[in-house]
Amino acid sequence: MPKVMLRRTDEGMTLYIPKQDLEEKIISIEHPGPGQWGGQITLSDGSSFVVDIMSEEPKLPITVRAKRG
């Protein structure tokens, strides 16, 4: 499972994969909150990743483990 960075920019939330030097805009999150945050994340290029579900939206930027969805 690669480590990815989630961060917020002026254009919205992005997911950055350091080893591939790839950054894409997040277009949807399976559980956007309140109460749960995370699950399947869909990116603007059509790919998706799955992150562990958290009890609330984390403070960004944050590095988490993700697997391709």
mmCIF file as Biopython writes it, N, C-alpha, C and O atoms, coordinates in Angstrom:
data_model
#
loop_
_atom_site.group_PDB
_atom_site.id
_atom_site.type_symbol
_atom_site.label_atom_id
_atom_site.label_alt_id
_atom_site.label_comp_id
_atom_site.label_asym_id
_atom_site.label_entity_id
_atom_site.label_seq_id
_atom_site.pdbx_PDB_ins_code
_atom_site.Cartn_x
_atom_site.Cartn_y
_atom_site.Cartn_z
_atom_site.occupancy
_atom_site.B_iso_or_equiv
_atom_site.auth_seq_id
_atom_site.auth_asym_id
_atom_site.pdbx_PDB_model_num
ATOM 1   N N  . MET A ? 1  ? 0.839   -1.173 0.000   1.0 0.0 1  A 1 
ATOM 2   C CA . MET A ? 1  ? 0.000   0.000  0.000   1.0 0.0 1  A 1 
ATOM 3   C C  . MET A ? 1  ? 0.887   1.239  0.000   1.0 0.0 1  A 1 
ATOM 4   O O  . MET A ? 1  ? 1.679   1.443  0.919   1.0 0.0 1  A 1 
ATOM 5   N N  . PRO A ? 2  ? 0.751   2.057  -1.026  1.0 0.0 2  A 1 
ATOM 6   C CA . PRO A ? 2  ? 1.586   3.257  -1.075  1.0 0.0 2  A 1 
ATOM 7   C C  . PRO A ? 2  ? 1.109   4.320  -0.097  1.0 0.0 2  A 1 
ATOM 8   O O  . PRO A ? 2  ? -0.061  4.357  0.286   1.0 0.0 2  A 1 
ATOM 9   N N  . LYS A ? 3  ? 2.031   5.175  0.295   1.0 0.0 3  A 1 
ATOM 10  C CA . LYS A ? 3  ? 1.667   6.330  1.114   1.0 0.0 3  A 1 
ATOM 11  C C  . LYS A ? 3  ? 1.341   7.466  0.161   1.0 0.0 3  A 1 
ATOM 12  O O  . LYS A ? 3  ? 2.071   7.713  -0.799  1.0 0.0 3  A 1 
ATOM 13  N N  . VAL A ? 4  ? 0.240   8.158  0.430   1.0 0.0 4  A 1 
ATOM 14  C CA . VAL A ? 4  ? -0.175  9.293  -0.385  1.0 0.0 4  A 1 
ATOM 15  C C  . VAL A ? 4  ? -0.411  10.479 0.532   1.0 0.0 4  A 1 
ATOM 16  O O  . VAL A ? 4  ? -0.638  10.321 1.731   1.0 0.0 4  A 1 
ATOM 17  N N  . MET A ? 5  ? -0.355  11.665 -0.046  1.0 0.0 5  A 1 
ATOM 18  C CA . MET A ? 5  ? -0.606  12.870 0.718   1.0 0.0 5  A 1 
ATOM 19  C C  . MET A ? 5  ? -1.917  13.483 0.246   1.0 0.0 5  A 1 
ATOM 20  O O  . MET A ? 5  ? -2.143  13.660 -0.951  1.0 0.0 5  A 1 
ATOM 21  N N  . LEU A ? 6  ? -2.766  13.798 1.198   1.0 0.0 6  A 1 
ATOM 22  C CA . LEU A ? 6  ? -4.005  14.514 0.906   1.0 0.0 6  A 1 
ATOM 23  C C  . LEU A ? 6  ? -3.790  15.949 1.339   1.0 0.0 6  A 1 
ATOM 24  O O  . LEU A ? 6  ? -3.329  16.211 2.450   1.0 0.0 6  A 1 
ATOM 25  N N  . ARG A ? 7  ? -4.124  16.875 0.458   1.0 0.0 7  A 1 
ATOM 26  C CA . ARG A ? 7  ? -3.963  18.289 0.814   1.0 0.0 7  A 1 
ATOM 27  C C  . ARG A ? 7  ? -5.016  19.123 0.118   1.0 0.0 7  A 1 
ATOM 28  O O  . ARG A ? 7  ? -5.629  18.696 -0.860  1.0 0.0 7  A 1 
ATOM 29  N N  . ARG A ? 8  ? -5.215  20.319 0.639   1.0 0.0 8  A 1 
ATOM 30  C CA . ARG A ? 8  ? -6.202  21.235 0.085   1.0 0.0 8  A 1 
ATOM 31  C C  . ARG A ? 8  ? -5.482  22.362 -0.645  1.0 0.0 8  A 1 
ATOM 32  O O  . ARG A ? 8  ? -4.532  22.947 -0.126  1.0 0.0 8  A 1 
ATOM 33  N N  . THR A ? 9  ? -5.948  22.657 -1.858  1.0 0.0 9  A 1 
ATOM 34  C CA . THR A ? 9  ? -5.398  23.759 -2.645  1.0 0.0 9  A 1 
ATOM 35  C C  . THR A ? 9  ? -6.526  24.740 -2.945  1.0 0.0 9  A 1 
ATOM 36  O O  . THR A ? 9  ? -7.660  24.542 -2.510  1.0 0.0 9  A 1 
ATOM 37  N N  . ASP A ? 10 ? -6.214  25.789 -3.682  1.0 0.0 10 A 1 
ATOM 38  C CA . ASP A ? 10 ? -7.247  26.753 -4.079  1.0 0.0 10 A 1 
ATOM 39  C C  . ASP A ? 10 ? -8.311  26.109 -4.960  1.0 0.0 10 A 1 
ATOM 40  O O  . ASP A ? 10 ? -9.448  26.579 -5.003  1.0 0.0 10 A 1 
ATOM 41  N N  . GLU A ? 11 ? -7.950  25.035 -5.664  1.0 0.0 11 A 1 
ATOM 42  C CA . GLU A ? 11 ? -8.879  24.361 -6.578  1.0 0.0 11 A 1 
ATOM 43  C C  . GLU A ? 11 ? -9.661  23.239 -5.911  1.0 0.0 11 A 1 
ATOM 44  O O  . GLU A ? 11 ? -10.543 22.656 -6.542  1.0 0.0 11 A 1 
ATOM 45  N N  . GLY A ? 12 ? -9.368  22.920 -4.659  1.0 0.0 12 A 1 
ATOM 46  C CA . GLY A ? 12 ? -10.045 21.848 -3.948  1.0 0.0 12 A 1 
ATOM 47  C C  . GLY A ? 12 ? -9.052  20.891 -3.334  1.0 0.0 12 A 1 
ATOM 48  O O  . GLY A ? 12 ? -7.872  21.211 -3.193  1.0 0.0 12 A 1 
ATOM 49  N N  . MET A ? 13 ? -9.531  19.713 -2.969  1.0 0.0 13 A 1 
ATOM 50  C CA . MET A ? 13 ? -8.677  18.719 -2.331  1.0 0.0 13 A 1 
ATOM 51  C C  . MET A ? 13 ? -7.953  17.901 -3.391  1.0 0.0 13 A 1 
ATOM 52  O O  . MET A ? 13 ? -8.530  17.558 -4.423  1.0 0.0 13 A 1 
ATOM 53  N N  . THR A ? 14 ? -6.676  17.589 -3.130  1.0 0.0 14 A 1 
ATOM 54  C CA . THR A ? 14 ? -5.884  16.799 -4.073  1.0 0.0 14 A 1 
ATOM 55  C C  . THR A ? 14 ? -5.250  15.609 -3.367  1.0 0.0 14 A 1 
ATOM 56  O O  . THR A ? 14 ? -5.108  15.589 -2.144  1.0 0.0 14 A 1 
ATOM 57  N N  . LEU A ? 15 ? -4.872  14.618 -4.172  1.0 0.0 15 A 1 
ATOM 58  C CA . LEU A ? 15 ? -4.143  13.451 -3.696  1.0 0.0 15 A 1 
ATOM 59  C C  . LEU A ? 15 ? -2.813  13.434 -4.439  1.0 0.0 15 A 1 
ATOM 60  O O  . LEU A ? 15 ? -2.779  13.508 -5.667  1.0 0.0 15 A 1 
ATOM 61  N N  . TYR A ? 16 ? -1.723  13.337 -3.694  1.0 0.0 16 A 1 
ATOM 62  C CA . TYR A ? 16 ? -0.386  13.364 -4.271  1.0 0.0 16 A 1 
ATOM 63  C C  . TYR A ? 16 ? 0.318   12.046 -3.980  1.0 0.0 16 A 1 
ATOM 64  O O  . TYR A ? 16 ? 0.363   11.605 -2.831  1.0 0.0 16 A 1 
ATOM 65  N N  . ILE A ? 17 ? 0.875   11.408 -5.023  1.0 0.0 17 A 1 
ATOM 66  C CA . ILE A ? 17 ? 1.636   10.172 -4.890  1.0 0.0 17 A 1 
ATOM 67  C C  . ILE A ? 17 ? 3.104   10.519 -5.111  1.0 0.0 17 A 1 
ATOM 68  O O  . ILE A ? 17 ? 3.516   10.727 -6.253  1.0 0.0 17 A 1 
ATOM 69  N N  . PRO A ? 18 ? 3.911   10.587 -4.036  1.0 0.0 18 A 1 
ATOM 70  C CA . PRO A ? 18 ? 5.299   11.036 -4.161  1.0 0.0 18 A 1 
ATOM 71  C C  . PRO A ? 18 ? 6.159   10.196 -5.094  1.0 0.0 18 A 1 
ATOM 72  O O  . PRO A ? 18 ? 6.907   10.759 -5.893  1.0 0.0 18 A 1 
ATOM 73  N N  . LYS A ? 19 ? 6.079   8.864  -5.023  1.0 0.0 19 A 1 
ATOM 74  C CA . LYS A ? 19 ? 6.963   8.026  -5.833  1.0 0.0 19 A 1 
ATOM 75  C C  . LYS A ? 19 ? 6.696   8.158  -7.321  1.0 0.0 19 A 1 
ATOM 76  O O  . LYS A ? 19 ? 7.579   7.881  -8.133  1.0 0.0 19 A 1 
ATOM 77  N N  . GLN A ? 20 ? 5.485   8.580  -7.697  1.0 0.0 20 A 1 
ATOM 78  C CA . GLN A ? 20 ? 5.149   8.773  -9.108  1.0 0.0 20 A 1 
ATOM 79  C C  . GLN A ? 20 ? 5.140   10.248 -9.489  1.0 0.0 20 A 1 
ATOM 80  O O  . GLN A ? 20 ? 4.955   10.584 -10.659 1.0 0.0 20 A 1 
ATOM 81  N N  . ASP A ? 21 ? 5.339   11.132 -8.511  1.0 0.0 21 A 1 
ATOM 82  C CA . ASP A ? 21 ? 5.255   12.575 -8.707  1.0 0.0 21 A 1 
ATOM 83  C C  . ASP A ? 21 ? 3.958   12.927 -9.437  1.0 0.0 21 A 1 
ATOM 84  O O  . ASP A ? 21 ? 3.967   13.668 -10.420 1.0 0.0 21 A 1 
ATOM 85  N N  . LEU A ? 22 ? 2.846   12.384 -8.940  1.0 0.0 22 A 1 
ATOM 86  C CA . LEU A ? 22 ? 1.534   12.554 -9.542  1.0 0.0 22 A 1 
ATOM 87  C C  . LEU A ? 22 ? 0.607   13.230 -8.552  1.0 0.0 22 A 1 
ATOM 88  O O  . LEU A ? 22 ? 0.489   12.791 -7.407  1.0 0.0 22 A 1 
ATOM 89  N N  . GLU A ? 23 ? -0.052  14.293 -8.983  1.0 0.0 23 A 1 
ATOM 90  C CA . GLU A ? 23 ? -1.034  14.973 -8.153  1.0 0.0 23 A 1 
ATOM 91  C C  . GLU A ? 23 ? -2.307  15.146 -8.967  1.0 0.0 23 A 1 
ATOM 92  O O  . GLU A ? 23 ? -2.273  15.676 -10.077 1.0 0.0 23 A 1 
ATOM 93  N N  . GLU A ? 24 ? -3.430  14.700 -8.413  1.0 0.0 24 A 1 
ATOM 94  C CA . GLU A ? 24 ? -4.716  14.788 -9.093  1.0 0.0 24 A 1 
ATOM 95  C C  . GLU A ? 24 ? -5.758  15.347 -8.139  1.0 0.0 24 A 1 
ATOM 96  O O  . GLU A ? 24 ? -5.683  15.150 -6.926  1.0 0.0 24 A 1 
ATOM 97  N N  . LYS A ? 25 ? -6.723  16.043 -8.703  1.0 0.0 25 A 1 
ATOM 98  C CA . LYS A ? 25 ? -7.826  16.601 -7.929  1.0 0.0 25 A 1 
ATOM 99  C C  . LYS A ? 25 ? -8.776  15.480 -7.519  1.0 0.0 25 A 1 
ATOM 100 O O  . LYS A ? 25 ? -9.083  14.593 -8.316  1.0 0.0 25 A 1 
ATOM 101 N N  . ILE A ? 26 ? -9.235  15.525 -6.283  1.0 0.0 26 A 1 
ATOM 102 C CA . ILE A ? 26 ? -10.223 14.568 -5.779  1.0 0.0 26 A 1 
ATOM 103 C C  . ILE A ? 26 ? -11.604 15.058 -6.189  1.0 0.0 26 A 1 
ATOM 104 O O  . ILE A ? 26 ? -11.978 16.195 -5.899  1.0 0.0 26 A 1 
ATOM 105 N N  . ILE A ? 27 ? -12.368 14.188 -6.873  1.0 0.0 27 A 1 
ATOM 106 C CA . ILE A ? 27 ? -13.712 14.598 -7.286  1.0 0.0 27 A 1 
ATOM 107 C C  . ILE A ? 27 ? -14.804 14.000 -6.405  1.0 0.0 27 A 1 
ATOM 108 O O  . ILE A ? 27 ? -15.913 14.532 -6.359  1.0 0.0 27 A 1 
ATOM 109 N N  . SER A ? 28 ? -14.507 12.892 -5.699  1.0 0.0 28 A 1 
ATOM 110 C CA . SER A ? 28 ? -15.496 12.372 -4.750  1.0 0.0 28 A 1 
ATOM 111 C C  . SER A ? 28 ? -14.826 11.527 -3.685  1.0 0.0 28 A 1 
ATOM 112 O O  . SER A ? 28 ? -13.784 10.910 -3.908  1.0 0.0 28 A 1 
ATOM 113 N N  . ILE A ? 29 ? -15.460 11.520 -2.518  1.0 0.0 29 A 1 
ATOM 114 C CA . ILE A ? 29 ? -15.027 10.711 -1.382  1.0 0.0 29 A 1 
ATOM 115 C C  . ILE A ? 29 ? -16.239 9.913  -0.925  1.0 0.0 29 A 1 
ATOM 116 O O  . ILE A ? 29 ? -17.321 10.468 -0.736  1.0 0.0 29 A 1 
ATOM 117 N N  . GLU A ? 30 ? -16.056 8.610  -0.747  1.0 0.0 30 A 1 
ATOM 118 C CA . GLU A ? 30 ? -17.169 7.723  -0.383  1.0 0.0 30 A 1 
ATOM 119 C C  . GLU A ? 30 ? -17.885 8.187  0.883   1.0 0.0 30 A 1 
ATOM 120 O O  . GLU A ? 30 ? -19.115 8.238  0.908   1.0 0.0 30 A 1 
ATOM 121 N N  . HIS A ? 31 ? -17.151 8.519  1.914   1.0 0.0 31 A 1 
ATOM 122 C CA . HIS A ? 31 ? -17.732 8.983  3.176   1.0 0.0 31 A 1 
ATOM 123 C C  . HIS A ? 31 ? -17.181 10.375 3.477   1.0 0.0 31 A 1 
ATOM 124 O O  . HIS A ? 31 ? -16.138 10.491 4.119   1.0 0.0 31 A 1 
ATOM 125 N N  . PRO A ? 32 ? -17.868 11.449 3.020   1.0 0.0 32 A 1 
ATOM 126 C CA . PRO A ? 32 ? -17.342 12.801 3.205   1.0 0.0 32 A 1 
ATOM 127 C C  . PRO A ? 32 ? -17.609 13.402 4.585   1.0 0.0 32 A 1 
ATOM 128 O O  . PRO A ? 32 ? -17.157 14.515 4.854   1.0 0.0 32 A 1 
ATOM 129 N N  . GLY A ? 33 ? -18.329 12.703 5.469   1.0 0.0 33 A 1 
ATOM 130 C CA . GLY A ? 33 ? -18.606 13.210 6.806   1.0 0.0 33 A 1 
ATOM 131 C C  . GLY A ? 33 ? -20.007 13.772 6.877   1.0 0.0 33 A 1 
ATOM 132 O O  . GLY A ? 33 ? -20.673 13.788 5.842   1.0 0.0 33 A 1 
ATOM 133 N N  . PRO A ? 34 ? -20.498 14.220 7.969   1.0 0.0 34 A 1 
ATOM 134 C CA . PRO A ? 34 ? -19.911 14.114 9.303   1.0 0.0 34 A 1 
ATOM 135 C C  . PRO A ? 34 ? -20.049 12.703 9.860   1.0 0.0 34 A 1 
ATOM 136 O O  . PRO A ? 34 ? -20.893 11.931 9.405   1.0 0.0 34 A 1 
ATOM 137 N N  . GLY A ? 35 ? -19.245 12.375 10.817  1.0 0.0 35 A 1 
ATOM 138 C CA . GLY A ? 35 ? -19.298 11.070 11.455  1.0 0.0 35 A 1 
ATOM 139 C C  . GLY A ? 35 ? -18.335 10.059 10.866  1.0 0.0 35 A 1 
ATOM 140 O O  . GLY A ? 35 ? -17.752 9.261  11.601  1.0 0.0 35 A 1 
ATOM 141 N N  . GLN A ? 36 ? -18.159 10.075 9.567   1.0 0.0 36 A 1 
ATOM 142 C CA . GLN A ? 36 ? -17.203 9.191  8.896   1.0 0.0 36 A 1 
ATOM 143 C C  . GLN A ? 36 ? -16.546 9.961  7.765   1.0 0.0 36 A 1 
ATOM 144 O O  . GLN A ? 36 ? -17.180 10.780 7.099   1.0 0.0 36 A 1 
ATOM 145 N N  . TRP A ? 37 ? -15.260 9.685  7.558   1.0 0.0 37 A 1 
ATOM 146 C CA . TRP A ? 37 ? -14.553 10.322 6.454   1.0 0.0 37 A 1 
ATOM 147 C C  . TRP A ? 37 ? -13.580 9.310  5.881   1.0 0.0 37 A 1 
ATOM 148 O O  . TRP A ? 37 ? -12.846 8.659  6.625   1.0 0.0 37 A 1 
ATOM 149 N N  . GLY A ? 38 ? -13.570 9.174  4.547   1.0 0.0 38 A 1 
ATOM 150 C CA . GLY A ? 38 ? -12.619 8.282  3.891   1.0 0.0 38 A 1 
ATOM 151 C C  . GLY A ? 38 ? -13.317 7.279  3.007   1.0 0.0 38 A 1 
ATOM 152 O O  . GLY A ? 38 ? -14.379 7.564  2.454   1.0 0.0 38 A 1 
ATOM 153 N N  . GLY A ? 39 ? -12.726 6.100  2.867   1.0 0.0 39 A 1 
ATOM 154 C CA . GLY A ? 39 ? -13.259 5.086  1.964   1.0 0.0 39 A 1 
ATOM 155 C C  . GLY A ? 39 ? -12.671 5.273  0.578   1.0 0.0 39 A 1 
ATOM 156 O O  . GLY A ? 39 ? -11.501 5.627  0.432   1.0 0.0 39 A 1 
ATOM 157 N N  . GLN A ? 40 ? -13.493 5.033  -0.445  1.0 0.0 40 A 1 
ATOM 158 C CA . GLN A ? 40 ? -13.016 5.149  -1.823  1.0 0.0 40 A 1 
ATOM 159 C C  . GLN A ? 40 ? -12.957 6.612  -2.246  1.0 0.0 40 A 1 
ATOM 160 O O  . GLN A ? 40 ? -13.915 7.367  -2.081  1.0 0.0 40 A 1 
ATOM 161 N N  . ILE A ? 41 ? -11.806 6.990  -2.797  1.0 0.0 41 A 1 
ATOM 162 C CA . ILE A ? 41 ? -11.578 8.355  -3.289  1.0 0.0 41 A 1 
ATOM 163 C C  . ILE A ? 41 ? -11.408 8.270  -4.794  1.0 0.0 41 A 1 
ATOM 164 O O  . ILE A ? 41 ? -10.562 7.522  -5.285  1.0 0.0 41 A 1 
ATOM 165 N N  . THR A ? 42 ? -12.207 9.035  -5.532  1.0 0.0 42 A 1 
ATOM 166 C CA . THR A ? 42 ? -12.125 9.053  -6.990  1.0 0.0 42 A 1 
ATOM 167 C C  . THR A ? 42 ? -11.414 10.328 -7.428  1.0 0.0 42 A 1 
ATOM 168 O O  . THR A ? 42 ? -11.716 11.420 -6.948  1.0 0.0 42 A 1 
ATOM 169 N N  . LEU A ? 43 ? -10.457 10.168 -8.354  1.0 0.0 43 A 1 
ATOM 170 C CA . LEU A ? 43 ? -9.659  11.292 -8.837  1.0 0.0 43 A 1 
ATOM 171 C C  . LEU A ? 43 ? -10.141 11.770 -10.192 1.0 0.0 43 A 1 
ATOM 172 O O  . LEU A ? 43 ? -10.886 11.068 -10.876 1.0 0.0 43 A 1 
ATOM 173 N N  . SER A ? 44 ? -9.716  12.965 -10.581 1.0 0.0 44 A 1 
ATOM 174 C CA . SER A ? 44 ? -10.151 13.566 -11.840 1.0 0.0 44 A 1 
ATOM 175 C C  . SER A ? 44 ? -9.689  12.798 -13.072 1.0 0.0 44 A 1 
ATOM 176 O O  . SER A ? 44 ? -10.278 12.949 -14.142 1.0 0.0 44 A 1 
ATOM 177 N N  . ASP A ? 45 ? -8.633  11.966 -12.946 1.0 0.0 45 A 1 
ATOM 178 C CA . ASP A ? 45 ? -8.175  11.176 -14.095 1.0 0.0 45 A 1 
ATOM 179 C C  . ASP A ? 45 ? -8.914  9.839  -14.211 1.0 0.0 45 A 1 
ATOM 180 O O  . ASP A ? 45 ? -8.611  9.038  -15.095 1.0 0.0 45 A 1 
ATOM 181 N N  . GLY A ? 46 ? -9.883  9.595  -13.318 1.0 0.0 46 A 1 
ATOM 182 C CA . GLY A ? 46 ? -10.679 8.381  -13.369 1.0 0.0 46 A 1 
ATOM 183 C C  . GLY A ? 46 ? -10.183 7.266  -12.462 1.0 0.0 46 A 1 
ATOM 184 O O  . GLY A ? 46 ? -10.898 6.286  -12.254 1.0 0.0 46 A 1 
ATOM 185 N N  . SER A ? 47 ? -8.981  7.391  -11.919 1.0 0.0 47 A 1 
ATOM 186 C CA . SER A ? 47 ? -8.460  6.356  -11.024 1.0 0.0 47 A 1 
ATOM 187 C C  . SER A ? 47 ? -9.068  6.530  -9.636  1.0 0.0 47 A 1 
ATOM 188 O O  . SER A ? 47 ? -9.638  7.573  -9.319  1.0 0.0 47 A 1 
ATOM 189 N N  . SER A ? 48 ? -8.937  5.495  -8.819  1.0 0.0 48 A 1 
ATOM 190 C CA . SER A ? 48 ? -9.473  5.588  -7.465  1.0 0.0 48 A 1 
ATOM 191 C C  . SER A ? 48 ? -8.539  4.896  -6.487  1.0 0.0 48 A 1 
ATOM 192 O O  . SER A ? 48 ? -7.787  3.991  -6.851  1.0 0.0 48 A 1 
ATOM 193 N N  . PHE A ? 49 ? -8.602  5.336  -5.251  1.0 0.0 49 A 1 
ATOM 194 C CA . PHE A ? 49 ? -7.822  4.795  -4.150  1.0 0.0 49 A 1 
ATOM 195 C C  . PHE A ? 49 ? -8.763  4.608  -2.969  1.0 0.0 49 A 1 
ATOM 196 O O  . PHE A ? 49 ? -9.793  5.274  -2.869  1.0 0.0 49 A 1 
ATOM 197 N N  . VAL A ? 50 ? -8.398  3.697  -2.080  1.0 0.0 50 A 1 
ATOM 198 C CA . VAL A ? 50 ? -9.177  3.466  -0.871  1.0 0.0 50 A 1 
ATOM 199 C C  . VAL A ? 50 ? -8.293  3.771  0.329   1.0 0.0 50 A 1 
ATOM 200 O O  . VAL A ? 50 ? -7.186  3.248  0.454   1.0 0.0 50 A 1 
ATOM 201 N N  . VAL A ? 51 ? -8.804  4.632  1.214   1.0 0.0 51 A 1 
ATOM 202 C CA . VAL A ? 51 ? -8.113  4.952  2.460   1.0 0.0 51 A 1 
ATOM 203 C C  . VAL A ? 51 ? -8.987  4.493  3.617   1.0 0.0 51 A 1 
ATOM 204 O O  . VAL A ? 51 ? -10.201 4.353  3.470   1.0 0.0 51 A 1 
ATOM 205 N N  . ASP A ? 52 ? -8.369  4.259  4.759   1.0 0.0 52 A 1 
ATOM 206 C CA . ASP A ? 52 ? -9.123  3.848  5.941   1.0 0.0 52 A 1 
ATOM 207 C C  . ASP A ? 52 ? -10.142 4.920  6.305   1.0 0.0 52 A 1 
ATOM 208 O O  . ASP A ? 52 ? -9.897  6.114  6.134   1.0 0.0 52 A 1 
ATOM 209 N N  . ILE A ? 53 ? -11.283 4.472  6.807   1.0 0.0 53 A 1 
ATOM 210 C CA . ILE A ? 53 ? -12.326 5.399  7.241   1.0 0.0 53 A 1 
ATOM 211 C C  . ILE A ? 53 ? -11.945 5.957  8.603   1.0 0.0 53 A 1 
ATOM 212 O O  . ILE A ? 53 ? -11.555 5.223  9.511   1.0 0.0 53 A 1 
ATOM 213 N N  . MET A ? 54 ? -12.069 7.288  8.722   1.0 0.0 54 A 1 
ATOM 214 C CA . MET A ? 54 ? -11.746 7.991  9.960   1.0 0.0 54 A 1 
ATOM 215 C C  . MET A ? 54 ? -13.037 8.527  10.561  1.0 0.0 54 A 1 
ATOM 216 O O  . MET A ? 54 ? -14.043 8.661  9.863   1.0 0.0 54 A 1 
ATOM 217 N N  . SER A ? 55 ? -13.012 8.829  11.842  1.0 0.0 55 A 1 
ATOM 218 C CA . SER A ? 55 ? -14.214 9.304  12.515  1.0 0.0 55 A 1 
ATOM 219 C C  . SER A ? 55 ? -14.588 10.733 12.126  1.0 0.0 55 A 1 
ATOM 220 O O  . SER A ? 55 ? -15.743 11.131 12.280  1.0 0.0 55 A 1 
ATOM 221 N N  . GLU A ? 56 ? -13.636 11.499 11.630  1.0 0.0 56 A 1 
ATOM 222 C CA . GLU A ? 56 ? -13.904 12.870 11.182  1.0 0.0 56 A 1 
ATOM 223 C C  . GLU A ? 56 ? -12.883 13.268 10.134  1.0 0.0 56 A 1 
ATOM 224 O O  . GLU A ? 56 ? -11.853 12.611 9.979   1.0 0.0 56 A 1 
ATOM 225 N N  . GLU A ? 57 ? -13.168 14.347 9.412   1.0 0.0 57 A 1 
ATOM 226 C CA . GLU A ? 57 ? -12.228 14.805 8.388   1.0 0.0 57 A 1 
ATOM 227 C C  . GLU A ? 57 ? -10.923 15.226 9.052   1.0 0.0 57 A 1 
ATOM 228 O O  . GLU A ? 57 ? -10.938 16.000 10.009  1.0 0.0 57 A 1 
ATOM 229 N N  . PRO A ? 58 ? -9.785  14.720 8.549   1.0 0.0 58 A 1 
ATOM 230 C CA . PRO A ? 58 ? -8.495  15.047 9.171   1.0 0.0 58 A 1 
ATOM 231 C C  . PRO A ? 58 ? -8.053  16.468 8.838   1.0 0.0 58 A 1 
ATOM 232 O O  . PRO A ? 58 ? -8.504  17.066 7.861   1.0 0.0 58 A 1 
ATOM 233 N N  . LYS A ? 59 ? -7.168  16.986 9.665   1.0 0.0 59 A 1 
ATOM 234 C CA . LYS A ? 59 ? -6.545  18.268 9.344   1.0 0.0 59 A 1 
ATOM 235 C C  . LYS A ? 59 ? -5.587  18.021 8.199   1.0 0.0 59 A 1 
ATOM 236 O O  . LYS A ? 59 ? -4.795  17.080 8.249   1.0 0.0 59 A 1 
ATOM 237 N N  . LEU A ? 60 ? -5.642  18.838 7.182   1.0 0.0 60 A 1 
ATOM 238 C CA . LEU A ? 60 ? -4.811  18.660 5.990   1.0 0.0 60 A 1 
ATOM 239 C C  . LEU A ? 60 ? -3.654  19.634 6.014   1.0 0.0 60 A 1 
ATOM 240 O O  . LEU A ? 60 ? -3.805  20.732 6.550   1.0 0.0 60 A 1 
ATOM 241 N N  . PRO A ? 61 ? -2.508  19.286 5.458   1.0 0.0 61 A 1 
ATOM 242 C CA . PRO A ? 61 ? -2.174  18.069 4.735   1.0 0.0 61 A 1 
ATOM 243 C C  . PRO A ? 61 ? -1.923  16.901 5.689   1.0 0.0 61 A 1 
ATOM 244 O O  . PRO A ? 61 ? -1.546  17.087 6.846   1.0 0.0 61 A 1 
ATOM 245 N N  . ILE A ? 62 ? -2.146  15.686 5.166   1.0 0.0 62 A 1 
ATOM 246 C CA . ILE A ? 62 ? -1.931  14.469 5.935   1.0 0.0 62 A 1 
ATOM 247 C C  . ILE A ? 62 ? -1.426  13.379 4.994   1.0 0.0 62 A 1 
ATOM 248 O O  . ILE A ? 62 ? -1.833  13.309 3.835   1.0 0.0 62 A 1 
ATOM 249 N N  . THR A ? 63 ? -0.535  12.529 5.504   1.0 0.0 63 A 1 
ATOM 250 C CA . THR A ? 63 ? -0.043  11.389 4.733   1.0 0.0 63 A 1 
ATOM 251 C C  . THR A ? 63 ? -0.716  10.135 5.275   1.0 0.0 63 A 1 
ATOM 252 O O  . THR A ? 63 ? -0.699  9.883  6.480   1.0 0.0 63 A 1 
ATOM 253 N N  . VAL A ? 64 ? -1.310  9.347  4.375   1.0 0.0 64 A 1 
ATOM 254 C CA . VAL A ? 64 ? -2.015  8.128  4.771   1.0 0.0 64 A 1 
ATOM 255 C C  . VAL A ? 64 ? -1.637  7.000  3.814   1.0 0.0 64 A 1 
ATOM 256 O O  . VAL A ? 64 ? -1.125  7.243  2.721   1.0 0.0 64 A 1 
ATOM 257 N N  . ARG A ? 65 ? -1.894  5.777  4.234   1.0 0.0 65 A 1 
ATOM 258 C CA . ARG A ? 65 ? -1.709  4.616  3.359   1.0 0.0 65 A 1 
ATOM 259 C C  . ARG A ? 65 ? -2.984  4.452  2.539   1.0 0.0 65 A 1 
ATOM 260 O O  . ARG A ? 65 ? -4.093  4.629  3.044   1.0 0.0 65 A 1 
ATOM 261 N N  . ALA A ? 66 ? -2.804  4.112  1.269   1.0 0.0 66 A 1 
ATOM 262 C CA . ALA A ? 66 ? -3.944  3.928  0.369   1.0 0.0 66 A 1 
ATOM 263 C C  . ALA A ? 66 ? -3.667  2.756  -0.554  1.0 0.0 66 A 1 
ATOM 264 O O  . ALA A ? 66 ? -2.513  2.437  -0.840  1.0 0.0 66 A 1 
ATOM 265 N N  . LYS A ? 67 ? -4.724  2.124  -1.013  1.0 0.0 67 A 1 
ATOM 266 C CA . LYS A ? 67 ? -4.553  1.080  -2.031  1.0 0.0 67 A 1 
ATOM 267 C C  . LYS A ? 67 ? -5.409  1.451  -3.229  1.0 0.0 67 A 1 
ATOM 268 O O  . LYS A ? 67 ? -6.431  2.126  -3.100  1.0 0.0 67 A 1 
ATOM 269 N N  . ARG A ? 68 ? -4.976  1.002  -4.388  1.0 0.0 68 A 1 
ATOM 270 C CA . ARG A ? 68 ? -5.732  1.301  -5.599  1.0 0.0 68 A 1 
ATOM 271 C C  . ARG A ? 68 ? -7.095  0.654  -5.498  1.0 0.0 68 A 1 
ATOM 272 O O  . ARG A ? 68 ? -7.232  -0.504 -5.104  1.0 0.0 68 A 1 
ATOM 273 N N  . GLY A ? 69 ? -8.104  1.435  -5.866  1.0 0.0 69 A 1 
ATOM 274 C CA . GLY A ? 69 ? -9.479  0.961  -5.753  1.0 0.0 69 A 1 
ATOM 275 C C  . GLY A ? 69 ? -9.958  0.515  -7.043  1.0 0.0 69 A 1 
ATOM 276 O O  . GLY A ? 69 ? -11.103 0.077  -7.159  1.0 0.0 69 A 1 
#
